Amino acid sequence: GKDLSGWDGDLRLWSVKDGVIRGETTKENPAHGNTFLVWRGGKLKDFELKLKFRIQNGNSGVQYRSKEFDKWRISGYQAEVENNPGKVGFLYHEGGRGWLVNVGDMMEIDKDGRKNVVGKVSDVEALKKAGYYKMKDWNEYTIIAQGNHLLHYLNGYPTMELVDNDRVTNPDDPKDSKGAAMEGLLALQIHAGPPMIVEFKDIRIKNLKPKYGNAALLFDGKDLNNWVVNGDKNKSKWVVGTPAMSSENPKLLVNKGGEGAMINLAGRHGDSLDFYSKDKDKFGDCRIELEVMVPQGSNSGIYVMGEYEIQVLDSYGKAKMSGHDMGAIYGAAPPSVNASRKPGEWQKYVIEFQAPKFDASGKKVANAKFVKVELNGRVLHEDLEMKRGPTGGALTGREAPTGPLMFQGNHGPVAYRNIIVKPLLK
């Protein structure tokens, strides 16, 4: 907080004042093109970055996994900084692919560089109403990069998420900028144009060990072609759209049209069927991230490998949790806390799972284990071994090294979105 040690930039424009990094341009002292203060502590790969910023006017950004193609000139991923709620928090690709992900969107870029909005991480108007950004005041960015998976949070609110499957650029070629990046520089931007002031402080970087492989999206937000009904498909009530809790009957979901979520519009128990991912999407040791919505009193389940159920239930406000409530491992353990949100709201699960292990003869030598289960950022289970094997209602009732992801659909209405699986690296 005393000087710019470790940083490199145009000292006409960058300084430290009152313990914060300050970038300032004036009519008399302008920026000659976009210019950057570059951190010389080395390249970042997988990391979690937290910092605070305050901008009075103009436009700025936080560059990460970036390249320096000329002195203090940078290309790469940029987290947007500006006094514009609804835009601050989006992802831009400076000197490369341009605008990538709008605020509120969950995006996939495929191997050919095509962009596909697969869902939503936030509603933009709800973010604005909640005051996710504080005008001309200090705001905190959290930026997470793990393999091909990038996430932005602003003051704790998710603003965008990207699975970048574009070709990976050469990290040693500063001119190769139109593609994904797995490593690169950290830098802070002063944008060319009218006079501006931007400040940064409390910059903290946590390097993340490469624990998981690249993220795979199991649902593209557009259709259900990669999913299979467990039974007569004519009895299925799974559709694609935008769910909401019915205003006429809060025990039901309605489809408002559009895309982005898989919705089970079942009206009662037994009114639809379970749904599981196709063979090509089978997995073993992994991390699963997804969001789920249930209306009042509804019931579903997330079957990891098709065999081990994490309960999905409207348990909002319940004082004592049982083995049948939201977040329970069905028949094995209740959740340690009630982390449930109100019915009709999206809720996020993060599941780290270890598949059962078998020797060469096919004999099981290690049980399946829920390494960690989180709901809405709170830990529900850790190191829970599935000694009894599959839970009730499993797809086959048999244990195997790999299996699909299955959602229970015959117990009531439910919706899922932003479904990601990351394999555990060996």
Summary of the structure (lengths in Angstrom):
residues: 426
radius of gyration: 23.3
end to end distance: 40.5
largest distance: 77.7
contacts: 1474
relative contact order: 0.14
helix: 3%
strand: 47%
